Amino acid sequence: LQRFEFLIKSHPTVIYFLTMLVGAGGNAGGQSTVLVVRRLALATHATFRSKKSDKVDALTFRRIIIPEILVGAKLAAVLFGAAFLRCAIFKVYGAECIAICLSMLVIVFTSTALGAALPLFLSQLGVDPAHAGATIQVLMDVSGVALTCVISSAVLGFQGTA
């Protein structure tokens, strides 16, 4: 965060919205993770019943990931609108509002994509995919702050110093 000190000092409004942004990312990623773990369990159960290989094949992978990414894009668009509405209610306009709304869009889309991929990745490593739930929360807390700072700096025209 030290690299973005000037942004934080000159646009504290962006920081006021940070909990909403990071929370939305964690929740969206967590929900995506839960749905993918459920689908994996159902696919494993069906595979077990048919005596096929217990590995998740490419077709199953696509059946799980593609719908989650599409839902993530739709959810990101809806929450973009919600962030805009919240900005209007709190009288945040202009570039700061754009920075907040774009941050919401990118964070939610990223979290749903990572939330869908993480259980599959863990499964391929032989780790219980259920561990992805807590992992995505922590991952999105950290990356949500970073994404907000980077996007806000780009929109508001600030460069982080080395």
CYANA upper distance limits for C-alpha pairs under 8 A (distance plus 0.5 A):
  1 LEU  CA      5 GLU  CA      6.95
  1 LEU  CA    146 ALA  CA      8.49
  3 ARG  CA    160 GLY  CA      5.28
  3 ARG  CA    161 THR  CA      5.82
  3 ARG  CA    162 ALA  CA      7.04
  4 PHE  CA      8 ILE  CA      6.77
  4 PHE  CA    149 CYS  CA      7.22
  4 PHE  CA    153 SER  CA      8.36
  4 PHE  CA    159 GLN  CA      8.39
  4 PHE  CA    160 GLY  CA      5.85
  4 PHE  CA    161 THR  CA      8.01
  5 GLU  CA      9 LYS  CA      6.64
  6 PHE  CA     10 SER  CA      6.48
  6 PHE  CA    158 PHE  CA      8.37
  6 PHE  CA    160 GLY  CA      8.45
  7 LEU  CA     11 HIS  CA      6.17
  7 LEU  CA     12 PRO  CA      8.17
  7 LEU  CA    149 CYS  CA      8.34
  7 LEU  CA    152 SER  CA      8.44
  7 LEU  CA    153 SER  CA      7.26
  7 LEU  CA    158 PHE  CA      7.20
  8 ILE  CA     12 PRO  CA      5.77
  8 ILE  CA     14 VAL  CA      8.13
  8 ILE  CA     15 ILE  CA      7.29
 11 HIS  CA     15 ILE  CA      8.08
 11 HIS  CA     96 GLU  CA      8.20
 12 PRO  CA     16 TYR  CA      6.98
 13 THR  CA     17 PHE  CA      7.25
 13 THR  CA     92 VAL  CA      8.33
 13 THR  CA     96 GLU  CA      7.97
 14 VAL  CA     18 LEU  CA      7.07
 14 VAL  CA     96 GLU  CA      7.14
 14 VAL  CA     99 ALA  CA      8.21
 14 VAL  CA    100 ILE  CA      6.96
 14 VAL  CA    152 SER  CA      8.12
 15 ILE  CA     19 THR  CA      8.49
 17 PHE  CA     21 LEU  CA      6.87
 17 PHE  CA    100 ILE  CA      7.76
 18 LEU  CA     22 VAL  CA      6.51
 18 LEU  CA    145 VAL  CA      7.57
 18 LEU  CA    148 THR  CA      8.03
 19 THR  CA     23 GLY  CA      6.21
 20 MET  CA     24 ALA  CA      6.53
 21 LEU  CA     25 GLY  CA      6.87
 21 LEU  CA    100 ILE  CA      8.46
 21 LEU  CA    103 SER  CA      7.68
 21 LEU  CA    104 MET  CA      6.13
 21 LEU  CA    107 ILE  CA      7.75
 21 LEU  CA    144 GLY  CA      7.50
 21 LEU  CA    148 THR  CA      8.41
 22 VAL  CA     26 GLY  CA      6.75
 22 VAL  CA    107 ILE  CA      8.05
 22 VAL  CA    140 MET  CA      7.27
 22 VAL  CA    141 ASP  CA      6.12
 22 VAL  CA    144 GLY  CA      5.55
 22 VAL  CA    145 VAL  CA      7.15
 23 GLY  CA     27 ASN  CA      6.57
 23 GLY  CA    141 ASP  CA      8.04
 24 ALA  CA     28 ALA  CA      6.47
 24 ALA  CA    104 MET  CA      8.20
 24 ALA  CA    107 ILE  CA      8.37
 24 ALA  CA    108 VAL  CA      7.07
 25 GLY  CA     29 GLY  CA      6.47
 25 GLY  CA    104 MET  CA      8.34
 25 GLY  CA    107 ILE  CA      5.96
 25 GLY  CA    108 VAL  CA      5.32
 25 GLY  CA    110 THR  CA      8.39
 25 GLY  CA    111 SER  CA      5.96
 25 GLY  CA    112 THR  CA      8.37
 25 GLY  CA    140 MET  CA      6.48
 25 GLY  CA    141 ASP  CA      8.13
 25 GLY  CA    144 GLY  CA      7.30
 26 GLY  CA     30 GLY  CA      6.39
 26 GLY  CA    111 SER  CA      7.39
 26 GLY  CA    136 ILE  CA      7.25
 26 GLY  CA    137 GLN  CA      5.27
 26 GLY  CA    138 VAL  CA      8.23
 26 GLY  CA    140 MET  CA      5.93
 26 GLY  CA    141 ASP  CA      7.11
 27 ASN  CA     31 GLN  CA      6.62
 27 ASN  CA    137 GLN  CA      8.00
 28 ALA  CA     32 SER  CA      6.69
 28 ALA  CA     72 GLY  CA      8.39
 28 ALA  CA    108 VAL  CA      6.71
 28 ALA  CA    111 SER  CA      6.74
 28 ALA  CA    112 THR  CA      6.28
 28 ALA  CA    115 GLY  CA      8.41
 29 GLY  CA     33 THR  CA      6.58
 29 GLY  CA    108 VAL  CA      7.93
 29 GLY  CA    111 SER  CA      4.93
 29 GLY  CA    112 THR  CA      5.08
 29 GLY  CA    113 ALA  CA      8.07
 29 GLY  CA    114 LEU  CA      7.38
 29 GLY  CA    115 GLY  CA      5.00
 29 GLY  CA    116 ALA  CA      8.10
 29 GLY  CA    136 ILE  CA      6.66
 29 GLY  CA    137 GLN  CA      7.63
 29 GLY  CA    140 MET  CA      8.13
 30 GLY  CA     34 VAL  CA      6.74
 30 GLY  CA    112 THR  CA      8.45
 30 GLY  CA    115 GLY  CA      6.84
 30 GLY  CA    133 GLY  CA      6.01
 30 GLY  CA    134 ALA  CA      8.29
 30 GLY  CA    136 ILE  CA      6.83
 30 GLY  CA    137 GLN  CA      7.03
 31 GLN  CA     35 LEU  CA      6.82
 31 GLN  CA    112 THR  CA      8.44
 31 GLN  CA    115 GLY  CA      8.19
 32 SER  CA     36 VAL  CA      6.74
 32 SER  CA     68 GLU  CA      7.21
 32 SER  CA    112 THR  CA      6.02
 32 SER  CA    113 ALA  CA      8.42
 32 SER  CA    115 GLY  CA      5.65
 32 SER  CA    116 ALA  CA      5.99
 33 THR  CA     37 VAL  CA      6.59
 33 THR  CA    112 THR  CA      8.33
 33 THR  CA    115 GLY  CA      5.09
 33 THR  CA    116 ALA  CA      5.88
 33 THR  CA    118 LEU  CA      7.86
 33 THR  CA    119 PRO  CA      7.05
 33 THR  CA    132 ALA  CA      7.03
 33 THR  CA    133 GLY  CA      6.43
 33 THR  CA    136 ILE  CA      8.27
 34 VAL  CA     38 ARG  CA      6.69
 34 VAL  CA    130 ALA  CA      8.34
 34 VAL  CA    133 GLY  CA      7.40
 35 LEU  CA     39 ARG  CA      6.71
 35 LEU  CA    116 ALA  CA      8.48
 36 VAL  CA     40 LEU  CA      6.52
 36 VAL  CA     64 ILE  CA      7.02
 36 VAL  CA     65 ILE  CA      8.46
 36 VAL  CA    116 ALA  CA      6.31
 36 VAL  CA    119 PRO  CA      7.30
 36 VAL  CA    120 LEU  CA      8.36
 37 VAL  CA     41 ALA  CA      6.64
 37 VAL  CA    119 PRO  CA      6.78
 37 VAL  CA    129 PRO  CA      6.79
 37 VAL  CA    130 ALA  CA      6.89
 38 ARG  CA     42 LEU  CA      6.74
 39 ARG  CA     43 ALA  CA      6.52
 39 ARG  CA     64 ILE  CA      7.49
 40 LEU  CA     44 THR  CA      6.47
 40 LEU  CA     56 VAL  CA      8.47
 40 LEU  CA    120 LEU  CA      8.44
 41 ALA  CA     45 HIS  CA      6.56
 42 LEU  CA     46 ALA  CA      6.65
 43 ALA  CA     47 THR  CA      6.52
 43 ALA  CA     56 VAL  CA      8.36
 43 ALA  CA     60 THR  CA      8.20
 44 THR  CA     48 PHE  CA      6.48
 44 THR  CA     54 ASP  CA      6.82
 44 THR  CA     56 VAL  CA      8.38
 45 HIS  CA     49 ARG  CA      6.71
 46 ALA  CA     50 SER  CA      6.77
 47 THR  CA     51 LYS  CA      6.50
 47 THR  CA     52 LYS  CA      5.83
 47 THR  CA     53 SER  CA      7.25
 47 THR  CA     54 ASP  CA      6.70
 48 PHE  CA     52 LYS  CA      7.03
 48 PHE  CA     53 SER  CA      8.37
 48 PHE  CA     54 ASP  CA      7.38
 55 LYS  CA    124 GLN  CA      8.28
 56 VAL  CA     60 THR  CA      6.60
 56 VAL  CA     61 PHE  CA      7.05
 56 VAL  CA    124 GLN  CA      8.45
 57 ASP  CA     61 PHE  CA      6.65
 58 ALA  CA     62 ARG  CA      6.67
 59 LEU  CA     63 ARG  CA      6.68
 60 THR  CA     64 ILE  CA      6.69
 61 PHE  CA     65 ILE  CA      6.53
 61 PHE  CA    120 LEU  CA      8.28
 62 ARG  CA     66 ILE  CA      6.11
 63 ARG  CA     67 PRO  CA      7.36
 64 ILE  CA     68 GLU  CA      7.27
 64 ILE  CA    116 ALA  CA      8.16
 65 ILE  CA     69 ILE  CA      6.72
 65 ILE  CA    113 ALA  CA      8.29
 65 ILE  CA    116 ALA  CA      6.47
 65 ILE  CA    117 ALA  CA      7.39
 66 ILE  CA     70 LEU  CA      6.78
 67 PRO  CA     71 VAL  CA      6.64
 68 GLU  CA     72 GLY  CA      6.44
 68 GLU  CA    112 THR  CA      7.32
 68 GLU  CA    113 ALA  CA      7.50
 68 GLU  CA    116 ALA  CA      6.87
 69 ILE  CA     73 ALA  CA      6.71
 69 ILE  CA    109 PHE  CA      8.07
 69 ILE  CA    112 THR  CA      7.08
 69 ILE  CA    113 ALA  CA      6.09
 69 ILE  CA    116 ALA  CA      8.21
 70 LEU  CA     74 LYS  CA      6.91
 71 VAL  CA     75 LEU  CA      6.49
 72 GLY  CA     76 ALA  CA      6.43
 72 GLY  CA    108 VAL  CA      7.35
 72 GLY  CA    109 PHE  CA      5.64
 72 GLY  CA    112 THR  CA      5.74
 72 GLY  CA    113 ALA  CA      7.45
 73 ALA  CA     77 ALA  CA      6.79
 73 ALA  CA    109 PHE  CA      6.18
 74 LYS  CA     78 VAL  CA      6.82
 75 LEU  CA     79 LEU  CA      6.58
 75 LEU  CA    108 VAL  CA      7.82
 75 LEU  CA    109 PHE  CA      8.15
 76 ALA  CA     80 PHE  CA      6.45
 76 ALA  CA    104 MET  CA      7.50
 76 ALA  CA    105 LEU  CA      5.29
 76 ALA  CA    106 VAL  CA      7.87
 76 ALA  CA    108 VAL  CA      5.76
 76 ALA  CA    109 PHE  CA      6.06
 77 ALA  CA     81 GLY  CA      7.04
 77 ALA  CA    105 LEU  CA      6.87
 78 VAL  CA     82 ALA  CA      6.91
 79 LEU  CA     83 ALA  CA      6.47
 79 LEU  CA    104 MET  CA      7.29
 79 LEU  CA    105 LEU  CA      7.51
 80 PHE  CA     84 PHE  CA      6.73
 80 PHE  CA    101 CYS  CA      5.69
 80 PHE  CA    102 LEU  CA      7.52
 80 PHE  CA    104 MET  CA      6.34
 80 PHE  CA    105 LEU  CA      5.97
 81 GLY  CA     85 LEU  CA      6.69
 81 GLY  CA    101 CYS  CA      8.09
 82 ALA  CA     86 ARG  CA      6.67
 83 ALA  CA     87 CYS  CA      6.61
 83 ALA  CA    100 ILE  CA      7.59
 83 ALA  CA    101 CYS  CA      6.01
 83 ALA  CA    104 MET  CA      7.55
 84 PHE  CA     88 ALA  CA      6.76
 84 PHE  CA     97 CYS  CA      7.27
 84 PHE  CA    100 ILE  CA      8.49
 84 PHE  CA    101 CYS  CA      6.49
 85 LEU  CA     89 ILE  CA      6.71
 86 ARG  CA     90 PHE  CA      6.69
 87 CYS  CA     91 LYS  CA      6.42
 87 CYS  CA     92 VAL  CA      5.30
 87 CYS  CA     93 TYR  CA      7.32
 87 CYS  CA     97 CYS  CA      6.52
 88 ALA  CA     92 VAL  CA      6.34
 88 ALA  CA     93 TYR  CA      7.39
 92 VAL  CA     96 GLU  CA      7.24
 92 VAL  CA     97 CYS  CA      6.24
 93 TYR  CA     97 CYS  CA      5.57
 93 TYR  CA     98 ILE  CA      8.36
 94 GLY  CA     98 ILE  CA      6.95
 95 ALA  CA     99 ALA  CA      6.56
 95 ALA  CA    155 VAL  CA      7.09
 95 ALA  CA    156 LEU  CA      6.71
 96 GLU  CA    100 ILE  CA      6.72
 96 GLU  CA    152 SER  CA      8.03
 96 GLU  CA    155 VAL  CA      8.45
 96 GLU  CA    156 LEU  CA      7.62
 97 CYS  CA    101 CYS  CA      6.60
 98 ILE  CA    102 LEU  CA      6.45
 98 ILE  CA    155 VAL  CA      7.91
 99 ALA  CA    103 SER  CA      6.50
 99 ALA  CA    148 THR  CA      8.34
 99 ALA  CA    151 ILE  CA      6.84
 99 ALA  CA    152 SER  CA      5.37
 99 ALA  CA    155 VAL  CA      6.25
 99 ALA  CA    156 LEU  CA      7.81
100 ILE  CA    104 MET  CA      6.78
100 ILE  CA    148 THR  CA      7.99
100 ILE  CA    152 SER  CA      7.72
101 CYS  CA    105 LEU  CA      6.80
102 LEU  CA    106 VAL  CA      6.69
102 LEU  CA    151 ILE  CA      7.78
103 SER  CA    107 ILE  CA      6.40
103 SER  CA    147 LEU  CA      7.22
103 SER  CA    148 THR  CA      5.75
103 SER  CA    151 ILE  CA      6.66
103 SER  CA    152 SER  CA      7.94
104 MET  CA    108 VAL  CA      6.49
105 LEU  CA    109 PHE  CA      6.68
106 VAL  CA    110 THR  CA      6.40
106 VAL  CA    147 LEU  CA      8.23
107 ILE  CA    111 SER  CA      6.46
107 ILE  CA    140 MET  CA      8.40
107 ILE  CA    144 GLY  CA      6.47
107 ILE  CA    147 LEU  CA      7.44
107 ILE  CA    148 THR  CA      8.46
108 VAL  CA    112 THR  CA      6.68
109 PHE  CA    113 ALA  CA      6.74
110 THR  CA    114 LEU  CA      6.55
111 SER  CA    115 GLY  CA      6.15
111 SER  CA    136 ILE  CA      8.09
111 SER  CA    140 MET  CA      6.98
112 THR  CA    116 ALA  CA      6.52
113 ALA  CA    117 ALA  CA      6.74
114 LEU  CA    118 LEU  CA      6.26
114 LEU  CA    136 ILE  CA      7.96
115 GLY  CA    119 PRO  CA      7.78
115 GLY  CA    132 ALA  CA      8.01
115 GLY  CA    133 GLY  CA      8.43
115 GLY  CA    136 ILE  CA      6.66
116 ALA  CA    120 LEU  CA      7.85
117 ALA  CA    121 PHE  CA      6.64
118 LEU  CA    122 LEU  CA      6.62
118 LEU  CA    129 PRO  CA      8.17
118 LEU  CA    132 ALA  CA      6.50
118 LEU  CA    136 ILE  CA      8.22
119 PRO  CA    123 SER  CA      6.50
119 PRO  CA    128 ASP  CA      8.48
119 PRO  CA    129 PRO  CA      4.91
119 PRO  CA    130 ALA  CA      7.44
119 PRO  CA    131 HIS  CA      8.18
119 PRO  CA    132 ALA  CA      5.94
120 LEU  CA    124 GLN  CA      6.71
120 LEU  CA    129 PRO  CA      7.36
121 PHE  CA    125 LEU  CA      6.90
121 PHE  CA    129 PRO  CA      8.49
122 LEU  CA    126 GLY  CA      6.83
122 LEU  CA    127 VAL  CA      5.55
122 LEU  CA    128 ASP  CA      7.03
122 LEU  CA    129 PRO  CA      5.83
122 LEU  CA    132 ALA  CA      7.95
123 SER  CA    127 VAL  CA      5.94
123 SER  CA    128 ASP  CA      6.65
123 SER  CA    129 PRO  CA      5.89
127 VAL  CA    131 HIS  CA      8.42
131 HIS  CA    135 THR  CA      7.02
132 ALA  CA    136 ILE  CA      6.38
133 GLY  CA    137 GLN  CA      7.14
134 ALA  CA    138 VAL  CA      7.06
135 THR  CA    139 LEU  CA      6.52
136 ILE  CA    140 MET  CA      6.38
137 GLN  CA    141 ASP  CA      6.67
138 VAL  CA    142 VAL  CA      6.94
139 LEU  CA    143 SER  CA      6.55
140 MET  CA    144 GLY  CA      5.72
141 ASP  CA    145 VAL  CA      7.01
142 VAL  CA    146 ALA  CA      7.00
143 SER  CA    147 LEU  CA      6.35
144 GLY  CA    148 THR  CA      6.55
145 VAL  CA    149 CYS  CA      6.75
146 ALA  CA    150 VAL  CA      6.65
147 LEU  CA    151 ILE  CA      6.42
148 THR  CA    152 SER  CA      6.32
149 CYS  CA    153 SER  CA      6.44
150 VAL  CA    154 ALA  CA      6.72
151 ILE  CA    155 VAL  CA      6.63
152 SER  CA    156 LEU  CA      6.22
152 SER  CA    157 GLY  CA      8.47
153 SER  CA    157 GLY  CA      6.02
153 SER  CA    158 PHE  CA      5.17
153 SER  CA    159 GLN  CA      6.79
153 SER  CA    160 GLY  CA      8.15
154 ALA  CA    158 PHE  CA      6.93
154 ALA  CA    159 GLN  CA      8.12
